[in-house]
Amino acid sequence: MLNRALNHMAAPRLSWLELLGLASSLGCVGVEFRNDLPSELFDGISPLEVGDAARAAGLRILALAEVKAFNDWSDSKREEAVSLMKVAKMCGAEMVSLIVRNDAKGMGDIERRADLAVALRELKPLLEEHDLVGLIEPLGFETCALRSKSEAVEAIEALGAKNRFRIVHDTFHHVVGGGGPIFPAYTGMVHISGVVEHDVPLSKLEDPMRLLVDANDRIDNIGQVSSLLAAGYGGPVSFEPFAPEVHGLANPQPALLQSFQYIEAMLNEDTPDR
């Protein structure tokens, strides 16, 4: 079975406590909480209480999201990062999510790489101070200043900071960004979501098209996850759908369970000896 996990975006209408209950009912190893949902992070409850509740449920808080546009570094960005790290430390989260800028700025090759290097250099001691891992998520959109996982890995290696940074392999963004190599040894999280829209070029897919994964999926979630597992990835595989029809489910548990089970059945069929 996969190391199932849930991003709060899979059920954004649920409270933090309800998300823990949902994750537990699905046999998940952990959850990712977000600070970009309509409700306040943890609904104003102490992060210490949230951490206690997660541990009592046998769940890990895998990551807190997010530091936005982290590669557009500034003093205010430092404050934003430190603030999130303090909360992450209090609740026992393992990672903080670092989301790249997606405003069509800083796109030149030299500028893009320099901005990333500066941000990682500034973040590294902050992560060390709080004993956290920074989870970098390249986005495949054409307006994004970091589309390539290869570029992220190169920057991590140049800094000698593999112990402090990991990348997200997002199946949606991997396809939107044109594919390319995978980096299981550098991957700290896999985000999955399915797309059934066939009238839009892959490079033009948008977040609201991100559904649960079923037999109609056109972005090969099964193949991507299978390749990562075969190459040695053993971390969490977390649902992160953005489609309104998923968010609108009154009870998302049956649909999420069905999708997890479908993925696992297909993976077992593909690799019967695993």
Secondary structure, 3 states (H helix, E strand, C coil): CCCEEEEHHHCCCCCHHHHHHHHHHCCCCEEEEECCCCCCHHHHCCHHHHHHHHHHCCCEEEEEEEECCCCCCCHHHHHHHHHHHHHHHHHCCCEEEEECCCCCCCCCHHHHHHHHHHHHHHHHHHHHHHCCEEEEECCCCCCCCCCCHHHHHHHHHHHCCCCCEEEEEEHHHHHHCCCCCCCHHHEEEEEECECCCCCCCHHHCCHHHCECCCCCCCCCHHHHHHHHHHCCCCCCEEECCCCHHHHCCCCCHHHHHHHHHHHHHHHHHHCCCC
